[in-house]
Amino acid sequence: MSMSPAEARAELKSLYTKADEIEQKYPDGEITDGQDKAEVVRLLGEIDGLETRLNALEEAEKRRYKISQGKDLYSRPVGRPDRGAPGAEWKGGAGGVLLPGDQFIQSPAYLQHKEHGLFNNQQARIEFTVPLVEGSDLFGWSKRARAGETKALVYSGSAVGGALVANYVRPEVVGINQRPIVVTDLLPHIQTGSDTVEYITETVWTNNAAPVAEATATTGTSGTKPESVLNFATNTALVRTIAHWVPATNRMLADAPQVRGYINTRLLGGLDQKLEDQIINGDGTGENLLGILSTPGIQTTAAGASVLDAIWTARTLIRTNALAMPNAVLMNPTNFSAIRLARENTASATLGNYLMGPPSTVGEVTVWGLRVVESLYVPAGTVIVGDFDSASTLYDREQGHVRVGYIDQQFVRNMQTILAELRAAFVTYRPAAYCRVTGAP
């Protein structure tokens, strides 16, 4: 009777399970029952024969695949590149590094499962991980995506995903242009191999340095040097997990461009969106990071009549109280819009020029020389001024990565789960190097 490689693997698993059940009855190692011993010998003999047969089936499968690939390769018109072929030179971003989704569909694990047709076999249990190379992690490529936290099933029906599968036009999915995430770019990134980050903060610094006169006697206080005060405290920050998943049918999973689009613009991007929210607003309770706005010791000033004046005041507070140099301003887009559209002579009937330059102005936007970063996760009416280079650090325990596997009844329903997650810790060493502006219009 003919047997496919998938069926042979399933049968081998069954035989090994039966043999193991008998072995478990004899924890000392020696099988004392003659019937059980004979059954184990019979099962192992059948396993040996079936493994030999499976090797032959896999060799034949690889041979047929190689012949098919070679036929397709040399049947193409000369000069027409095949961007969808395994191992093709997919480029993206700085340095020509493969995009995360491209790494997934070109990984040996994915190609092997697809070549063997396992995505189309209901009896095959598939679970594998594709690690991303350095330079293509969460803090790089996923910046172009917004959070997609829906768990609606992706299937090939015409009302959902059918148009992406039915007709082959080109291997690329049209890019989804979404708001870039830049808050994490402001922070230093450090790799950690632990789930706890222990750090030391400076709690008291009193600088009593002063000129000292020459001593005039061997007793008394003449010539005594002043003592300064410097106290520290030990703190810990726990590595937290951020994750989400979507279900997908095997048919959609076998469609390489669709998988790439999901990974690049949804799952990894969603992780980065939530990480930005935690860095700004996390309250440090439960599984939340301790974000900037919830960190004890950050400075505060009111916007008053002019938010621009308040930003300068915040800069001055950081310079004088934290001896730090602010380098960026975080603002909600609605608040920044009011600043960007501010004009001269607003109290008169005739408006003057835009305070921050005409609409045709190009280049990086700054306020008082500080880079402006717009973030939807900064609460409306709040502005954050800070020295992001020295005040905080983002510790990366596990970069954003993707796993594929089964949950619940997906195995018998011909669908699988695509999971993305990361692990990170956020630490603020110098709270006074941040200043919150409240009441911004």
Buried (B, 14 or more C-beta within 10 A) or exposed (E): EEBBBBBBBBBBEEBEEBBEEBEEEBEEEEBEEEEBBEBBEEBEEBBEEBBEBBEEBBEEBEEEEEEEEEEEEEEEEEEEEEEBEBEBEBEBBEEEBBBBBBBBBBBEBBBEBBBBBBBBBEEBEBEEEBEBEEBBBBBBBBBBBBBBEEEEBBBBEEEBBBEBBEEEEEBEBEEBEBBEBBBBBBBEBEEBEEEEBEBEBEEEEEEEEEEEEEEEEEEEEEEEEEEEEEEEEEBEBEBBEBBBBBBBBBBBBBBBBBBBBBBBBBBBBBBBBBBBBBBBBBEBEEEBBBBBBBBEEBBEBEBEEEBBBBBBBBBBBBBEEBEBEBBBBBBBEBBBEEBBEBEEEEEEEEEEEBEBEEEEEEEEBEBEEBBBBBBBBBBEBBBBBBBBBBBBBBBBBBBBBBBBBBEEEBBEBBBBBBBBBBBBBBBBBBBBBBBBBBEBE
